Amino acid sequence: MQESKFPHMRARADVARHRVRSRLAGRARLVVPATVLAVGAGLAGISAAAGDSPTQTPVVAAVAADQQARSEAAQRADRAERAAAEATPATPAQPAPAKAAPKAAAPAAPAAPKATTAAPKKAAPAWVSPMPGAMTTSCFGQRWGVLHAGVDLAAASGTPIHAVGAGTVAAAGWAYSGYGISVVIDHGNGYLTHYAHQSKLAVKVGQRVKVGQVIGYEGSTGDSTGPHLHFEVHKGALWNQINPAPWMKARGIAVSC
Ligand SMILES: [Zn+2]
């Protein structure tokens, strides 16, 4: 977690530093080497930033609650989709055209700090479809009153899912409510991609993956209407989902949205 995300935390760390200084200054004018002061202040800063002070708890809880809310929104979205699918006695195999989700401009994303977990690559990155040949069944946008925060791609159950670009696996497994077995890849360039509802994993957390590498297999785990891949793009930080369609098209990945 970056300190810069929490300016108030930085402020507390500064307060802690000042306390350390004044405490030291008050002690019989001991000549304390500057390095000791620096170490003390550094430790105080780390302590405050790590949130082990009880006063930090509400901040941490608020962040967790926000993530949970986003996760639940996505969950509700797919629940809504299932309800609609059940209400419509359409033949399931029918290659229904991609639902014309409103192509409204993506909501203005808050200016989140850039993810900097990996150094930018020098070579031009190559990008591929997460599931080549799959049908686009739902786009990013408001759906039954909630934001569907990704793109749904459908193919036969068990179809391999590929990393759209090189990166590091940041999450793998039953990590987030509603998403079932999912994988998050940090591409190290400020973007993360999320692949949900998988039947089986092919990677582990911390693993480096190459572009196009199989990371798992299509399934219907979590809150899903049937076998499909729910694909999300997060910008800057996890859960800052953006519309994947323009992002994909800009990288030469076909998507019918
Ligand atoms: Zn979806």
Residues whose N, C-alpha, C, O or C-beta is under 5 A from the ligand:
A	BS01	ZN	G150 V151 D152 H230
